[in-house]
Amino acid sequence: MRYSKIREMDVSNGEGLGVSLFVQGCHFHCRGCFNPETWDFSGGKEWTKKAKDTFIEIAGKPYIKRISILGGEPLCDENAPEVLEIINELKHLYPSKKIWLYTGYSFEDLYNKNILSDNLAVNQILKIKHKIIESIDYLVDGQFQLENQDLYNEHIIWAGSTNQRIIHVPATLSNSKIQLYNPKQEL
């Protein structure tokens, strides 16, 4: 995996003060994307042990309440295995910190897909994506849609177009029904 940047003091990509990891590489190429420099899988920087350790250390600061992973596309097949490894380590070290993940995929495409396939590699990557979903607190899903004026709204908090949802993942999984972010919920 490669990454574009680590933002140490982030207030834009989820609730509260957080740290954000922008992974490198995306197949969606949404028109009007705020981060097109992250599309190229060979761009950015190599995700090394040193970069990972730096990110983990920053996330552990007591004033950091949220960890966001976005990109690029964290859940593309190329990035998902390393993203799962990062999330597993973060959850182990900092179980009280909330993890937000931004993706162009819909929750339904990621989580409700049947994992039965004749292709073992496809099954493996779907299982990895399921584990990622099961390990995070909030999923901002859906592709940014600038061209659809009915959906584009520059004033939406933590998203760019109204088709994008902020899903409270633990509540969604326990209720088997999409539960959206509610600012009155305890975060």
N, C-alpha and C positions, 0 to 999 in steps of 0.2 A: 504494500500500500504506500501511497505517497500522500502528502498533505500540503495544503496551501499556506495555512497559518494557524497559530494559536493566539487567541485573543484573551489576555490575562484578566482584564476588568471589563466584562461585557454586561450591558444592561439592555441589549436589543433583542436577544434571542431566547427569551423565556423570562419568567418572573424572578425578580430579585437580582442581586449581584452574582454573576457567574463567570465561568471560564468556558470558552468555546474552542472546539477543534473543527477546523474546516478541512475535510478530506478532499483529495484531488481525484477528479474523474467523474464524468456524468454523461449518460447517453441521451438524456431528455432534451437538452439545449433549448429550454423555454425562452421564447422571445421576451426580451425585457428583463431577463434574469439579472439580479443585482451582483452576481458573482461569476460572470462568464469566464474569467481567467481560471476557474477551477474545473472547466470541462475536460481539458486535455489530460489524459491519464499519464502522460509522460512529463507533464509540467510540475510545478511546485518543487517540493523537497522530499527526499527519501525519509520514510518513517523509520527512524533508527531507535535503538534501545535508549540512546541519550534523549532523543525527542520525546519518546514515550515517558521516560522517567521525569523529564521536565514538566510535561503535561500533568502527570499524576501528582507531582509535588505541588504545582500551582493549585490543583483541584483540592488539595488537602488543607489549604489555608483556612483558618477558622471563619473568616468573613465571606468565603465563597459558599453560597447556599445552593447553587445550581450548576450543573455541568451540561453543556449543549454540544451535540455532535451534528454537524451539517456539512455542506460542501458547495460544490460537487454533490455526489450522491452516496451517502454512507451505506445504503442498502443494495447497491449494484453488486453483482456477483463478484466483481474484482475486489471490493472493499469489505464486504460483509464479514468474512472470517476474522480479519484483524479488528474490526469494530466490535465484534462479540468478545474477543479477547480483552480489549480495552474496558468494555462495560463490565465484564466479570471481575476484573481487577478493581475497578472503581467501586463496585457494589461491595466487594469484600473489604476494602480499606475504609470506605466512607458510606456506610449503609444509610445514614440519615440524609445524605445529599440527594437532591432530585435530579434525575437525568431526563433531559429533553432530547429528542431526535427529530430532525427535519428530513422529509423524504418526498420525492415526487410520486411515489407509489401511493395507492390508497390502502387503508387498513385492510379492506376486504381482499384486495389483490395479494397482500402480504400474508395475512393470517388465515383467511378462510379457504385458501387453496388446498385441495386434496393433495396429500403428500405421496400419493401412489403414482409411480411412474416407472416405466421400463428402464429409465436412465438413472443409474445410481448417483451420478454427479448432480443431476437436477434434484433428486431427493435430498441429498446432503446439503445443498445450498438452501433449499426451502426450510429444512430443519434448523439451520443456522439462523435464518431470518426469523423463524418462530421464536427461537431462544432469545434473540435480541428484543423482540417485541415484549416477551414475557419478563424481561429484565429492566425495562425502562418505566418511567413514571408518566411522561407525556410524549405523544407522537403528534407532530404537525405534519399532516399528510396532504397529498395532492400536488399536482404541478401548478406552478405559477401561471396565471392566464391573463396576460396584459391585453391581448387582442380582443377578448370578450368584455366589452365595456359594462355588461351587466354583472360581471364577476370582479373586475378590477376595482380596488379601492385602496388608495395609498394611505388611508388613515386607520386601517385595521391593525390592531396591536398583535405583534408576533407572527403575522402572516402577510401576504401580499395581495391575495385575491380571495373572494368570499367562498370559493369552492374548497379552500384549504381549511381543514378542521384542526382544532387543538383537542386531542382525544386524551382523556384521563384513562390510561391503559389499565391499571389495576381494577378500577371500577368497571370498565368495559369487559374485561375478562371474567370478573366474578359475576356479572349480570348477564353475560352473553348478549349484550346490546350496547351499541355505541353510547358512551357517556362523554359528553363534551366538557371541556374545562369550565369550571364555575369559580369565579374569583372569590366566592364566599366559602369554598371548600378549604379545609386546612391543607396547606401546601407543605 
